[in-house]
Each structure stands twice: as C-alpha cells, then as structure tokens.
Amino acid sequence: MGNMCRSIKTLRPPFEEVVTDEDYYAAALQYVRKVSGFRKPAAHNQEAFDRAVATITTATAELMSTLQVRR
C-alpha cells in the first residue's frame, strides 16, 4: 500500500483554530483524487466522483464537530 497524500492538512486544533466548509471540501477532494487516481475524472465518472467528495466532506465535518481535543 502506498503512502497517503501528504498535502491533506490537519484540520483540528492546535493546527487549525478555524476550519471552514471550504477546508472540509478541499480535504475531501484531495482524498478522492488520491484514492481514485484521477485529478479530473472522465465525464462518465464525474457523478460518482462528485458524490464521493460530497459524502467525505459531510463525514469530515461530522467527525470534526464531535472530536474532543484535550490541550
């Protein structure tokens, strides 16, 4: 198994105090690009690609809203 993409940034404190919906989307997009191997999918794969990004964006936002970070 290869290494996961290093450009996905950590979205929790103390690394990021404020995280936007755009941050969640960007992380999800980078993840889907990495695991699918497509930077931009062909037209016949676009719907599946977009659905995966949306699902992962939502899951990431849910995860981040429920994590408890102890300092």
Buried (B, 14 or more C-beta within 10 A) or exposed (E): EEEEEEEBEEBEEEEEEEBEEEBBBBBBBBBBBBEEEEEEBEEEEEEEBEEBBEEBBEEBBEEBEEEEEEE
